[in-house]
């Protein structure tokens, strides 16, 4: 291929324009965020926090139930 041949997209400035449009659409252009997902960070963080809170609550409740059972067993 010569310097001005863009293969499937054609030759010259038209080929380059089609190539550049396709590249930006698929891999992110000037107005597209890296990673391809706008706002995903919020949802990932939200899921992480919810799972962490549920784990902590589970540990606290597990410890509370064990404590109550130990106190109950002391008197019976």
N, CA, C and O atoms as a CHARMM CRD file, in Angstrom:
* protein
*
  304
    1    1 UNK  N      0.84100  -1.18700   0.00000 PROA 1      0.00000
    2    1 UNK  CA     0.00000   0.00000   0.00000 PROA 1      0.00000
    3    1 UNK  C      0.88000   1.24200   0.00000 PROA 1      0.00000
    4    1 UNK  O      1.92800   1.29400   0.64400 PROA 1      0.00000
    5    2 UNK  N      0.43100   2.20500  -0.72000 PROA 2      0.00000
    6    2 UNK  CA     1.17900   3.46300  -0.74200 PROA 2      0.00000
    7    2 UNK  C      0.78500   4.31100   0.46500 PROA 2      0.00000
    8    2 UNK  O     -0.06900   3.91600   1.25800 PROA 2      0.00000
    9    3 UNK  N      1.40400   5.46500   0.59500 PROA 3      0.00000
   10    3 UNK  CA     1.16300   6.33100   1.74600 PROA 3      0.00000
   11    3 UNK  C     -0.26900   6.84000   1.82000 PROA 3      0.00000
   12    3 UNK  O     -0.77300   7.09800   2.91200 PROA 3      0.00000
   13    4 UNK  N     -0.93300   6.98800   0.67800 PROA 4      0.00000
   14    4 UNK  CA    -2.27700   7.57200   0.65800 PROA 4      0.00000
   15    4 UNK  C     -3.37200   6.51000   0.47900 PROA 4      0.00000
   16    4 UNK  O     -4.51900   6.85000   0.19100 PROA 4      0.00000
   17    5 UNK  N     -3.01900   5.21800   0.65000 PROA 5      0.00000
   18    5 UNK  CA    -3.98700   4.14200   0.45400 PROA 5      0.00000
   19    5 UNK  C     -4.43100   3.64300   1.82800 PROA 5      0.00000
   20    5 UNK  O     -3.60400   3.21300   2.63200 PROA 5      0.00000
   21    6 UNK  N     -5.72300   3.70000   2.09500 PROA 6      0.00000
   22    6 UNK  CA    -6.25600   3.29600   3.38600 PROA 6      0.00000
   23    6 UNK  C     -7.04500   1.99100   3.29000 PROA 6      0.00000
   24    6 UNK  O     -7.98300   1.76300   4.05400 PROA 6      0.00000
   25    7 UNK  N     -6.65500   1.14400   2.34800 PROA 7      0.00000
   26    7 UNK  CA    -7.21900  -0.18800   2.20600 PROA 7      0.00000
   27    7 UNK  C     -8.71000  -0.15600   1.92700 PROA 7      0.00000
   28    7 UNK  O     -9.16100   0.46800   0.96700 PROA 7      0.00000
   29    8 UNK  N     -9.45400  -0.82000   2.75900 PROA 8      0.00000
   30    8 UNK  CA   -10.90300  -0.94900   2.64000 PROA 8      0.00000
   31    8 UNK  C    -11.58700   0.40900   2.49400 PROA 8      0.00000
   32    8 UNK  O    -12.60300   0.52100   1.80700 PROA 8      0.00000
   33    9 UNK  N    -11.04100   1.42900   3.13000 PROA 9      0.00000
   34    9 UNK  CA   -11.67800   2.74000   3.16700 PROA 9      0.00000
   35    9 UNK  C    -11.42500   3.57500   1.92100 PROA 9      0.00000
   36    9 UNK  O    -12.10600   4.57800   1.70700 PROA 9      0.00000
   37   10 UNK  N    -10.48400   3.19200   1.11600 PROA 10     0.00000
   38   10 UNK  CA   -10.21800   3.91700  -0.12500 PROA 10     0.00000
   39   10 UNK  C     -8.90200   4.66100  -0.07900 PROA 10     0.00000
   40   10 UNK  O     -8.08100   4.45800   0.81500 PROA 10     0.00000
   41   11 UNK  N     -8.71800   5.52700  -1.06000 PROA 11     0.00000
   42   11 UNK  CA    -7.45900   6.25800  -1.20200 PROA 11     0.00000
   43   11 UNK  C     -7.68000   7.75300  -0.99400 PROA 11     0.00000
   44   11 UNK  O     -8.79400   8.26400  -1.11400 PROA 11     0.00000
   45   12 UNK  N     -6.59200   8.42500  -0.68100 PROA 12     0.00000
   46   12 UNK  CA    -6.61700   9.88200  -0.59400 PROA 12     0.00000
   47   12 UNK  C     -7.36400  10.40100   0.61600 PROA 12     0.00000
   48   12 UNK  O     -7.53100   9.71300   1.62300 PROA 12     0.00000
   49   13 UNK  N     -7.81000  11.64900   0.48000 PROA 13     0.00000
   50   13 UNK  CA    -8.45800  12.30600   1.62100 PROA 13     0.00000
   51   13 UNK  C     -9.80500  11.67500   1.96100 PROA 13     0.00000
   52   13 UNK  O    -10.19000  11.64600   3.13000 PROA 13     0.00000
   53   14 UNK  N    -10.52900  11.16700   0.95800 PROA 14     0.00000
   54   14 UNK  CA   -11.81100  10.49400   1.23100 PROA 14     0.00000
   55   14 UNK  C    -11.57900   9.21400   2.03100 PROA 14     0.00000
   56   14 UNK  O    -12.29700   8.94800   2.99500 PROA 14     0.00000
   57   15 UNK  N    -10.59300   8.42900   1.64400 PROA 15     0.00000
   58   15 UNK  CA   -10.27000   7.19500   2.37300 PROA 15     0.00000
   59   15 UNK  C     -9.85000   7.48900   3.80500 PROA 15     0.00000
   60   15 UNK  O    -10.24700   6.80000   4.74400 PROA 15     0.00000
   61   16 UNK  N     -9.02500   8.54400   3.95000 PROA 16     0.00000
   62   16 UNK  CA    -8.58900   8.91800   5.29400 PROA 16     0.00000
   63   16 UNK  C     -9.77400   9.36200   6.14600 PROA 16     0.00000
   64   16 UNK  O     -9.86700   8.98600   7.31500 PROA 16     0.00000
   65   17 UNK  N    -10.67200  10.14900   5.58200 PROA 17     0.00000
   66   17 UNK  CA   -11.83400  10.63300   6.33800 PROA 17     0.00000
   67   17 UNK  C    -12.70300   9.46900   6.78700 PROA 17     0.00000
   68   17 UNK  O    -13.18200   9.46200   7.92100 PROA 17     0.00000
   69   18 UNK  N    -12.91600   8.48500   5.91900 PROA 18     0.00000
   70   18 UNK  CA   -13.72500   7.32100   6.30000 PROA 18     0.00000
   71   18 UNK  C    -13.01000   6.48300   7.35800 PROA 18     0.00000
   72   18 UNK  O    -13.63100   6.00300   8.30600 PROA 18     0.00000
   73   19 UNK  N    -11.70500   6.31200   7.18700 PROA 19     0.00000
   74   19 UNK  CA   -10.91200   5.57000   8.16200 PROA 19     0.00000
   75   19 UNK  C    -10.96900   6.25000   9.53200 PROA 19     0.00000
   76   19 UNK  O    -11.19600   5.58900  10.54500 PROA 19     0.00000
   77   20 UNK  N    -10.76300   7.56400   9.56100 PROA 20     0.00000
   78   20 UNK  CA   -10.73900   8.32200  10.81000 PROA 20     0.00000
   79   20 UNK  C    -12.10800   8.28600  11.49400 PROA 20     0.00000
   80   20 UNK  O    -12.18100   8.15400  12.71600 PROA 20     0.00000
   81   21 UNK  N    -13.18000   8.40000  10.73200 PROA 21     0.00000
   82   21 UNK  CA   -14.53400   8.33100  11.29200 PROA 21     0.00000
   83   21 UNK  C    -14.77800   6.97500  11.93400 PROA 21     0.00000
   84   21 UNK  O    -15.30800   6.88600  13.04200 PROA 21     0.00000
   85   22 UNK  N    -14.38900   5.92100  11.23000 PROA 22     0.00000
   86   22 UNK  CA   -14.57000   4.56800  11.76200 PROA 22     0.00000
   87   22 UNK  C    -13.71900   4.34500  13.00900 PROA 22     0.00000
   88   22 UNK  O    -14.18500   3.76700  13.99100 PROA 22     0.00000
   89   23 UNK  N    -12.49100   4.79900  12.96700 PROA 23     0.00000
   90   23 UNK  CA   -11.58900   4.63300  14.11300 PROA 23     0.00000
   91   23 UNK  C    -12.14100   5.34700  15.34300 PROA 23     0.00000
   92   23 UNK  O    -12.17100   4.77800  16.43400 PROA 23     0.00000
   93   24 UNK  N    -12.58000   6.59800  15.16500 PROA 24     0.00000
   94   24 UNK  CA   -13.12000   7.35900  16.29100 PROA 24     0.00000
   95   24 UNK  C    -14.39200   6.72000  16.83500 PROA 24     0.00000
   96   24 UNK  O    -14.61300   6.71500  18.04600 PROA 24     0.00000
   97   25 UNK  N    -15.21300   6.19300  15.96800 PROA 25     0.00000
   98   25 UNK  CA   -16.45000   5.55000  16.40800 PROA 25     0.00000
   99   25 UNK  C    -16.15400   4.29800  17.23400 PROA 25     0.00000
  100   25 UNK  O    -16.83900   4.02700  18.22100 PROA 25     0.00000
  101   26 UNK  N    -15.14200   3.54100  16.83300 PROA 26     0.00000
  102   26 UNK  CA   -14.85400   2.26800  17.49900 PROA 26     0.00000
  103   26 UNK  C    -13.93400   2.39400  18.69900 PROA 26     0.00000
  104   26 UNK  O    -14.06000   1.62400  19.65100 PROA 26     0.00000
  105   27 UNK  N    -13.01500   3.34100  18.67700 PROA 27     0.00000
  106   27 UNK  CA   -12.00600   3.41300  19.71600 PROA 27     0.00000
  107   27 UNK  C    -12.01100   4.71500  20.49300 PROA 27     0.00000
  108   27 UNK  O    -11.11800   4.95100  21.30700 PROA 27     0.00000
  109   28 UNK  N    -12.97400   5.54100  20.26300 PROA 28     0.00000
  110   28 UNK  CA   -13.07400   6.78700  21.01100 PROA 28     0.00000
  111   28 UNK  C    -12.42600   7.94100  20.28700 PROA 28     0.00000
  112   28 UNK  O    -11.25800   7.88800  19.90100 PROA 28     0.00000
  113   29 UNK  N    -13.19600   8.96100  20.11500 PROA 29     0.00000
  114   29 UNK  CA   -12.68700  10.16100  19.46900 PROA 29     0.00000
  115   29 UNK  C    -12.51700  11.25300  20.50100 PROA 29     0.00000
  116   29 UNK  O    -12.45600  10.97600  21.69900 PROA 29     0.00000
  117   30 UNK  N    -12.44100  12.48600  20.04700 PROA 30     0.00000
  118   30 UNK  CA   -12.21400  13.60300  20.96100 PROA 30     0.00000
  119   30 UNK  C    -13.34100  13.80400  21.97000 PROA 30     0.00000
  120   30 UNK  O    -13.09600  14.28700  23.07500 PROA 30     0.00000
  121   31 UNK  N    -14.57700  13.44000  21.60600 PROA 31     0.00000
  122   31 UNK  CA   -15.70100  13.67300  22.51300 PROA 31     0.00000
  123   31 UNK  C    -16.21300  12.39500  23.16200 PROA 31     0.00000
  124   31 UNK  O    -17.31400  12.39300  23.71300 PROA 31     0.00000
  125   32 UNK  N    -15.45700  11.32000  23.11600 PROA 32     0.00000
  126   32 UNK  CA   -15.86300  10.05700  23.71700 PROA 32     0.00000
  127   32 UNK  C    -14.92400   9.73900  24.86900 PROA 32     0.00000
  128   32 UNK  O    -13.70500   9.84300  24.73800 PROA 32     0.00000
  129   33 UNK  N    -15.51100   9.34700  26.01400 PROA 33     0.00000
  130   33 UNK  CA   -14.68600   9.05100  27.18300 PROA 33     0.00000
  131   33 UNK  C    -13.91800   7.75700  26.98300 PROA 33     0.00000
  132   33 UNK  O    -14.41700   6.84300  26.32800 PROA 33     0.00000
  133   34 UNK  N    -12.71700   7.66100  27.53300 PROA 34     0.00000
  134   34 UNK  CA   -11.99100   6.39800  27.47800 PROA 34     0.00000
  135   34 UNK  C    -12.75600   5.32800  28.24300 PROA 34     0.00000
  136   34 UNK  O    -13.35300   5.61300  29.28100 PROA 34     0.00000
  137   35 UNK  N    -12.74300   4.13100  27.74800 PROA 35     0.00000
  138   35 UNK  CA   -13.44500   3.04600  28.40000 PROA 35     0.00000
  139   35 UNK  C    -14.81400   2.81600  27.79600 PROA 35     0.00000
  140   35 UNK  O    -15.37800   1.73300  27.95400 PROA 35     0.00000
  141   36 UNK  N    -15.35500   3.78900  27.11800 PROA 36     0.00000
  142   36 UNK  CA   -16.60200   3.60600  26.41200 PROA 36     0.00000
  143   36 UNK  C    -17.83900   3.54800  27.27500 PROA 36     0.00000
  144   36 UNK  O    -18.89800   3.14900  26.79100 PROA 36     0.00000
  145   37 UNK  N    -17.74800   3.92600  28.52200 PROA 37     0.00000
  146   37 UNK  CA   -18.91200   3.83900  29.39600 PROA 37     0.00000
  147   37 UNK  C    -18.99800   5.09700  30.23600 PROA 37     0.00000
  148   37 UNK  O    -18.23400   5.27100  31.18600 PROA 37     0.00000
  149   38 UNK  N    -19.91800   5.96600  29.89200 PROA 38     0.00000
  150   38 UNK  CA   -20.05500   7.18300  30.68100 PROA 38     0.00000
  151   38 UNK  C    -20.96900   6.91700  31.86600 PROA 38     0.00000
  152   38 UNK  O    -22.09300   6.44500  31.69300 PROA 38     0.00000
  153   39 UNK  N    -20.49900   7.21400  33.05000 PROA 39     0.00000
  154   39 UNK  CA   -21.30600   7.01700  34.24800 PROA 39     0.00000
  155   39 UNK  C    -21.17600   5.64500  34.87200 PROA 39     0.00000
  156   39 UNK  O    -21.81800   5.38300  35.88900 PROA 39     0.00000
  157   40 UNK  N    -20.37900   4.76200  34.31100 PROA 40     0.00000
  158   40 UNK  CA   -20.24800   3.42200  34.87500 PROA 40     0.00000
  159   40 UNK  C    -19.56700   3.44400  36.23600 PROA 40     0.00000
  160   40 UNK  O    -19.85100   2.60800  37.09400 PROA 40     0.00000
  161   41 UNK  N    -18.67400   4.39700  36.42500 PROA 41     0.00000
  162   41 UNK  CA   -17.95800   4.46800  37.69900 PROA 41     0.00000
  163   41 UNK  C    -18.89600   4.63200  38.87000 PROA 41     0.00000
  164   41 UNK  O    -18.66400   4.05000  39.92900 PROA 41     0.00000
  165   42 UNK  N    -19.94400   5.40400  38.70900 PROA 42     0.00000
  166   42 UNK  CA   -20.91800   5.59000  39.78100 PROA 42     0.00000
  167   42 UNK  C    -21.56900   4.26800  40.15800 PROA 42     0.00000
  168   42 UNK  O    -21.67100   3.94200  41.34000 PROA 42     0.00000
  169   43 UNK  N    -22.01000   3.50700  39.16600 PROA 43     0.00000
  170   43 UNK  CA   -22.70600   2.24400  39.45200 PROA 43     0.00000
  171   43 UNK  C    -21.76300   1.19700  40.03800 PROA 43     0.00000
  172   43 UNK  O    -22.15800   0.43400  40.92000 PROA 43     0.00000
  173   44 UNK  N    -20.54400   1.15400  39.56500 PROA 44     0.00000
  174   44 UNK  CA   -19.57000   0.21200  40.12600 PROA 44     0.00000
  175   44 UNK  C    -19.30200   0.56000  41.58500 PROA 44     0.00000
  176   44 UNK  O    -19.25400  -0.32700  42.43700 PROA 44     0.00000
  177   45 UNK  N    -19.12900   1.83800  41.87500 PROA 45     0.00000
  178   45 UNK  CA   -18.89600   2.26000  43.25000 PROA 45     0.00000
  179   45 UNK  C    -20.10900   1.98300  44.12600 PROA 45     0.00000
  180   45 UNK  O    -19.95900   1.56800  45.27500 PROA 45     0.00000
  181   46 UNK  N    -21.30500   2.20600  43.59900 PROA 46     0.00000
  182   46 UNK  CA   -22.51900   1.95100  44.36500 PROA 46     0.00000
  183   46 UNK  C    -22.64200   0.47800  44.72500 PROA 46     0.00000
  184   46 UNK  O    -22.95400   0.14300  45.86800 PROA 46     0.00000
  185   47 UNK  N    -22.40100  -0.39500  43.77100 PROA 47     0.00000
  186   47 UNK  CA   -22.46500  -1.83800  44.03400 PROA 47     0.00000
  187   47 UNK  C    -21.41200  -2.22800  45.07500 PROA 47     0.00000
  188   47 UNK  O    -21.69000  -3.01500  45.97900 PROA 47     0.00000
  189   48 UNK  N    -20.21500  -1.67900  44.94400 PROA 48     0.00000
  190   48 UNK  CA   -19.15800  -1.97900  45.90200 PROA 48     0.00000
  191   48 UNK  C    -19.55700  -1.57100  47.31700 PROA 48     0.00000
  192   48 UNK  O    -19.36300  -2.33600  48.26200 PROA 48     0.00000
  193   49 UNK  N    -20.10900  -0.37900  47.46700 PROA 49     0.00000
  194   49 UNK  CA   -20.50900   0.11600  48.78800 PROA 49     0.00000
  195   49 UNK  C    -21.64300  -0.72800  49.35800 PROA 49     0.00000
  196   49 UNK  O    -21.62600  -1.06200  50.54200 PROA 49     0.00000
  197   50 UNK  N    -22.62600  -1.07800  48.53700 PROA 50     0.00000
  198   50 UNK  CA   -23.75200  -1.89400  49.01700 PROA 50     0.00000
  199   50 UNK  C    -23.25700  -3.26100  49.48700 PROA 50     0.00000
  200   50 UNK  O    -23.67300  -3.74000  50.54200 PROA 50     0.00000
  201   51 UNK  N    -22.38500  -3.88300  48.72200 PROA 51     0.00000
  202   51 UNK  CA   -21.85700  -5.19500  49.12200 PROA 51     0.00000
  203   51 UNK  C    -21.05000  -5.07300  50.41100 PROA 51     0.00000
  204   51 UNK  O    -21.16200  -5.92600  51.29200 PROA 51     0.00000
  205   52 UNK  N    -20.24200  -4.02900  50.52900 PROA 52     0.00000
  206   52 UNK  CA   -19.44800  -3.84000  51.74500 PROA 52     0.00000
  207   52 UNK  C    -20.35500  -3.62900  52.96000 PROA 52     0.00000
  208   52 UNK  O    -20.10500  -4.19500  54.02400 PROA 52     0.00000
  209   53 UNK  N    -21.39700  -2.82500  52.80900 PROA 53     0.00000
  210   53 UNK  CA   -22.32700  -2.58000  53.92600 PROA 53     0.00000
  211   53 UNK  C    -23.03000  -3.87200  54.31500 PROA 53     0.00000
  212   53 UNK  O    -23.18200  -4.15200  55.50300 PROA 53     0.00000
  213   54 UNK  N    -23.46000  -4.66000  53.34200 PROA 54     0.00000
  214   54 UNK  CA   -24.12400  -5.92300  53.65800 PROA 54     0.00000
  215   54 UNK  C    -23.19300  -6.89500  54.36900 PROA 54     0.00000
  216   54 UNK  O    -23.61300  -7.59900  55.28800 PROA 54     0.00000
  217   55 UNK  N    -21.93600  -6.93900  53.95300 PROA 55     0.00000
  218   55 UNK  CA   -20.96700  -7.80600  54.62900 PROA 55     0.00000
  219   55 UNK  C    -20.73800  -7.35800  56.07400 PROA 55     0.00000
  220   55 UNK  O    -20.68500  -8.18300  56.98600 PROA 55     0.00000
  221   56 UNK  N    -20.60600  -6.06500  56.26800 PROA 56     0.00000
  222   56 UNK  CA   -20.38500  -5.55000  57.61900 PROA 56     0.00000
  223   56 UNK  C    -21.60200  -5.81700  58.49100 PROA 56     0.00000
  224   56 UNK  O    -21.45900  -6.23600  59.64000 PROA 56     0.00000
  225   57 UNK  N    -22.79500  -5.58000  57.96400 PROA 57     0.00000
  226   57 UNK  CA   -24.01300  -5.87000  58.72600 PROA 57     0.00000
  227   57 UNK  C    -24.10600  -7.35300  59.05700 PROA 57     0.00000
  228   57 UNK  O    -24.51300  -7.71800  60.16000 PROA 57     0.00000
  229   58 UNK  N    -23.73700  -8.19500  58.12700 PROA 58     0.00000
  230   58 UNK  CA   -23.75100  -9.64000  58.38100 PROA 58     0.00000
  231   58 UNK  C    -22.80000 -10.01700  59.49600 PROA 58     0.00000
  232   58 UNK  O    -23.13500 -10.83600  60.35200 PROA 58     0.00000
  233   59 UNK  N    -21.61200  -9.42500  59.49500 PROA 59     0.00000
  234   59 UNK  CA   -20.65500  -9.72900  60.56100 PROA 59     0.00000
  235   59 UNK  C    -21.14000  -9.21300  61.91200 PROA 59     0.00000
  236   59 UNK  O    -21.00300  -9.89500  62.92800 PROA 59     0.00000
  237   60 UNK  N    -21.70400  -8.01300  61.92100 PROA 60     0.00000
  238   60 UNK  CA   -22.20000  -7.43900  63.17400 PROA 60     0.00000
  239   60 UNK  C    -23.35300  -8.26600  63.71200 PROA 60     0.00000
  240   60 UNK  O    -23.38800  -8.58300  64.90100 PROA 60     0.00000
  241   61 UNK  N    -24.29800  -8.61900  62.84700 PROA 61     0.00000
  242   61 UNK  CA   -25.44000  -9.42300  63.29600 PROA 61     0.00000
  243   61 UNK  C    -25.00500 -10.81200  63.73900 PROA 61     0.00000
  244   61 UNK  O    -25.54000 -11.35800  64.70400 PROA 61     0.00000
  245   62 UNK  N    -24.04600 -11.37600  63.04300 PROA 62     0.00000
  246   62 UNK  CA   -23.53300 -12.69100  63.42900 PROA 62     0.00000
  247   62 UNK  C    -22.90400 -12.62500  64.81400 PROA 62     0.00000
  248   62 UNK  O    -23.12400 -13.50700  65.64400 PROA 62     0.00000
  249   63 UNK  N    -22.12700 -11.58700  65.06000 PROA 63     0.00000
  250   63 UNK  CA   -21.51500 -11.42300  66.37900 PROA 63     0.00000
  251   63 UNK  C    -22.55800 -11.17000  67.45200 PROA 63     0.00000
  252   63 UNK  O    -22.43100 -11.68700  68.56200 PROA 63     0.00000
  253   64 UNK  N    -23.58300 -10.39200  67.15000 PROA 64     0.00000
  254   64 UNK  CA   -24.64400 -10.10000  68.12600 PROA 64     0.00000
  255   64 UNK  C    -25.41100 -11.37000  68.46100 PROA 64     0.00000
  256   64 UNK  O    -25.71600 -11.61300  69.62800 PROA 64     0.00000
  257   65 UNK  N    -25.72500 -12.17500  67.47000 PROA 65     0.00000
  258   65 UNK  CA   -26.46100 -13.42700  67.72400 PROA 65     0.00000
  259   65 UNK  C    -25.61800 -14.36900  68.55400 PROA 65     0.00000
  260   65 UNK  O    -26.13800 -15.01200  69.46600 PROA 65     0.00000
  261   66 UNK  N    -24.33800 -14.46800  68.26700 PROA 66     0.00000
  262   66 UNK  CA   -23.45100 -15.32900  69.04900 PROA 66     0.00000
  263   66 UNK  C    -23.37000 -14.84500  70.49500 PROA 66     0.00000
  264   66 UNK  O    -23.39700 -15.65600  71.42100 PROA 66     0.00000
  265   67 UNK  N    -23.27300 -13.54900  70.69300 PROA 67     0.00000
  266   67 UNK  CA   -23.22700 -12.98900  72.03700 PROA 67     0.00000
  267   67 UNK  C    -24.50600 -13.28700  72.80600 PROA 67     0.00000
  268   67 UNK  O    -24.45200 -13.68700  73.96900 PROA 67     0.00000
  269   68 UNK  N    -25.64300 -13.09900  72.17300 PROA 68     0.00000
  270   68 UNK  CA   -26.93200 -13.37300  72.82800 PROA 68     0.00000
  271   68 UNK  C    -27.04100 -14.84400  73.18700 PROA 68     0.00000
  272   68 UNK  O    -27.51600 -15.18200  74.27100 PROA 68     0.00000
  273   69 UNK  N    -26.61100 -15.71900  72.29900 PROA 69     0.00000
  274   69 UNK  CA   -26.68400 -17.16400  72.59600 PROA 69     0.00000
  275   69 UNK  C    -25.74800 -17.52800  73.74600 PROA 69     0.00000
  276   69 UNK  O    -26.09400 -18.36200  74.58300 PROA 69     0.00000
  277   70 UNK  N    -24.56500 -16.91200  73.79400 PROA 70     0.00000
  278   70 UNK  CA   -23.64400 -17.19500  74.89500 PROA 70     0.00000
  279   70 UNK  C    -24.22500 -16.72300  76.22800 PROA 70     0.00000
  280   70 UNK  O    -24.10000 -17.42500  77.23100 PROA 70     0.00000
  281   71 UNK  N    -24.85500 -15.55400  76.25800 PROA 71     0.00000
  282   71 UNK  CA   -25.47500 -15.05900  77.48200 PROA 71     0.00000
  283   71 UNK  C    -26.63100 -15.98200  77.88900 PROA 71     0.00000
  284   71 UNK  O    -26.80400 -16.30400  79.06400 PROA 71     0.00000
  285   72 UNK  N    -27.41300 -16.39500  76.89200 PROA 72     0.00000
  286   72 UNK  CA   -28.53800 -17.29400  77.18700 PROA 72     0.00000
  287   72 UNK  C    -28.04200 -18.62300  77.74700 PROA 72     0.00000
  288   72 UNK  O    -28.65100 -19.17200  78.66500 PROA 72     0.00000
  289   73 UNK  N    -26.94600 -19.14500  77.20600 PROA 73     0.00000
  290   73 UNK  CA   -26.40000 -20.42200  77.68900 PROA 73     0.00000
  291   73 UNK  C    -25.79400 -20.29600  79.07200 PROA 73     0.00000
  292   73 UNK  O    -25.69000 -21.30400  79.77100 PROA 73     0.00000
  293   74 UNK  N    -25.39300 -19.11900  79.49900 PROA 74     0.00000
  294   74 UNK  CA   -24.83100 -18.94100  80.84200 PROA 74     0.00000
  295   74 UNK  C    -25.90700 -19.16700  81.91400 PROA 74     0.00000
  296   74 UNK  O    -25.60800 -19.63400  83.01300 PROA 74     0.00000
  297   75 UNK  N    -27.12800 -18.84000  81.59100 PROA 75     0.00000
  298   75 UNK  CA   -28.19300 -18.92800  82.58300 PROA 75     0.00000
  299   75 UNK  C    -29.03000 -20.20800  82.46200 PROA 75     0.00000
  300   75 UNK  O    -29.85100 -20.47400  83.34000 PROA 75     0.00000
  301   76 UNK  N    -28.85500 -20.97300  81.44900 PROA 76     0.00000
  302   76 UNK  CA   -29.65400 -22.19600  81.30300 PROA 76     0.00000
  303   76 UNK  C    -28.79500 -23.38900  81.24900 PROA 76     0.00000
  304   76 UNK  O    -29.29800 -24.50600  81.12900 PROA 76     0.00000
